[in-house]
Amino acid sequence: MFKRSEDRKGEGELDQQQREQFEARVLPHLGAAYNLARWLTRNDHDAEDVVQESYLRAYRFFGGFRGGDGRAWLLTIVRNTCYTWFQQNRPRELTASLDEAANNIESDAPSPEAELIKSADRKLITKALEELPLEFREVLVLREMEDMSYKEIAEITEIPLGTVMSRLARARKRLQQSLAPSVSGEA
Amino acid sequence: MNCEETRELVGAYVDRELDLVKSLELEHHLSQCGACSKRHASLLAVRSALSTVYQTPPASLERRVMSGIRKAGKRAEMARVPRGMPWRWVGVAASVAVVLVLSWSVFRLLARPSPDEVLAREVVSNHVRSLMVDHIADVPSSDQHTVKPWFAGKLDFSPPVIDLDEQGFPLVGGRLDYVDSRAVAALVYQRRKHVINLFIWPTEESDRLGQTVTHQGYNVIHWCRADMSYWAVSDLNANELREFAELASSKYSQTP
């Protein structure tokens, strides 16, 4: 898996065969890269910059790609590039880190009606997702939109498997409450 | 499965992370519990809600990314191939070539297996052959006083034959063998079911005890003691073979 500390490893120019491999294995995932970057940066223009930078890095480090899922590999780079980008452009995004305990939601509260969630329009859904903390957003996007397994999410986000599971549960709960606010007061 | 367990696992269930047994148990509970099945439905609703806001990149992004990569590729190529060839570069190229040729020869020299390595390979093949042809000993005897005299007249030296029975390495016998372009003594010892071949011939090297090395899965240890060169080979583990070598080398040095 791609890690920042291993950035130098496998760096180098690609030969013709590697370039073809890169075009076949990594380029097709441009949509996934953009979707993740867009939800992490919450801005179309920034997302494009991050994606472009991610592809340059992916191209440079493709020599270190050990095969496997090109999409998971690329998304790891996109996520890391996003975080670097935050450090340089929006450091406050990163300091507003997740207080895991403070977000503890009663797990036995009744779920909002599925019908109510389904009635939410795209504008409301976009707002609800954008308002979630960065750590919640990334696991939700990877799980619900990119259909990544817990193991892949754990590798991409560099958190333990158990944390992936609990973070996802809380992220979903928060989203449900934003989408169907009338129920959140109950319980 | 009860409600509490279902609440905990229903997320993993919609994510297809539960095993079959748990999934079936959970499905059974969902079919009977209204509250839990509501919870399940709202998880699915979240998923379908999120799928409606998937962001697709503008068409221009793909072009931008492609041209960025091509530029990066070209920059790398230009850095590699200098355009034209000023005379200065010919000189540089020539010296690089000389350095390459020199380091290649040095590398060849270093890459050549050391004499010890060649010998280690040879004694391993002899060991294997002795086991294969079932010709382990010309003189099958556990008595050192039978084995030692047997070599007299067959070799131009008298190999020390030592009894290590008490230390758990009984002598099985001895035979003549051929290593390093000369006739040598091969003593055969045993540890449990493992055969140890000990090859002995005269040397001018000073006393030393080497490390255990592995060739083709056999352990080999080499030592020199009192103008004799010893090579022990066995499929015995490295620790016990080393123990054998230490015992043998200390005992041999005591017997003239």
Interface residues (C-beta under 8 A of the other chain):
Chain A: E13 L14 R19 L27 L30 G31 Y34 N35 R38 W39 D44 A47 E48 V51 Q52 Y55 L56 Y59 R60 S107 D108 P110 S111 P112 E113 A114 E115 I117 K118 A120 R122 I125 T126 L129 L140 V141 R143 E144 M145 S149 Y150 M165 L168 A169 R172 L175 Q176 L179 A180
Chain B: E4 R7 E8 G11 A12 D15 E17 A35 K38 R39 A41 S42 L43 L44 A45 V46 R47 S48 A49 L50 S51 T52 V53 Y54 Q55 T56 P57 P58 L61 E62 R64 V65 M66 G68 I69 A72 G73 A76 E77 R80
